Amino acid sequence: MARGARLLLALALLAALLAVILQLYRLRKPKLWTVEELSLYNGTNEGLPILIGILGSVFDVTKGRSHYGPGGGYHHFAGRDASRAFVSGNFTGDGLTDSLQGLSSSEVNSIVDWRKFYLERYIFAGRLIGRYYDSQGNPTKYLKGVEVKAKRGAQLLEKQKSEEAKIPSCNSKWSQQEGGEVWCDTGYPRLVRRPGDIALTGQVSQRCACFQEVELSKPGLVVYEGCDHLSTSCKVP
């Protein structure tokens, strides 16, 4: 057999071996953590890795020690599962909890997206026993409910984007000296309720969209205060 052929065969065998090793690694049982164990990996002991939990999944974020270690902007996440804080912005006291009670489907979907972010960028280090995984490392009903709610949120968000794409949004700018302004290249700026907001966020919000003159009689369109009916630009606070 020629030397080149032998080399190619060796490389193929090596690739196959690596594939088997990788598959075995993926199939190995994830390490299970208790809340007490996880709390020790909060970055205060430089001899230990820094771990965080999100939706019961544990990640090694040691490579981001400057952010997750003491004094870092994300240190409040270290050594615990503070899933709620990823969307609430409450990084103190009861805000640092893994409970998602009362959050909208959109907010739950955002937390699931954060979990995906960590899966793609950091080392998966196991599962946290508690709200999301039982003592055997199996998903709980609570986690399954979160996944369903997140999927619903993603579907509603896509539907909202699709609906909003049918009506172009206004251009906008703001400066400290001149304040804000919205305008339309074609059409007239109007405030309109965002479809699906109640289901997504539990609240109602509006966006600025551009409508043609023949559409201005549609119900629910609001003219900016102090703006002429057929003005193509409006000052905003």
Secondary structure, DSSP 4 states (H G I P E B T S, - for coil): --HHHHHHHHHHHHHHHHHHHHHHHHHSPPPEE-HHHHHT-SSSSTTS--EEEETTEEEE-GGGHHHHSTTSTTGGGBTSB-TTHHHH---SGGGS-S--TT--HHHHHHHHHHHHHHHHHSEEEEEEBTTTB-TTSPBPHHHHHHHHHHHHHHHHHHHHHHHHHTSPBPEEEEETTTEEEEE-SSSEEEEEEPTTHHHHHSS--EEEEEE-GGGTTSTT-BPPTT--TT-SEEEE-
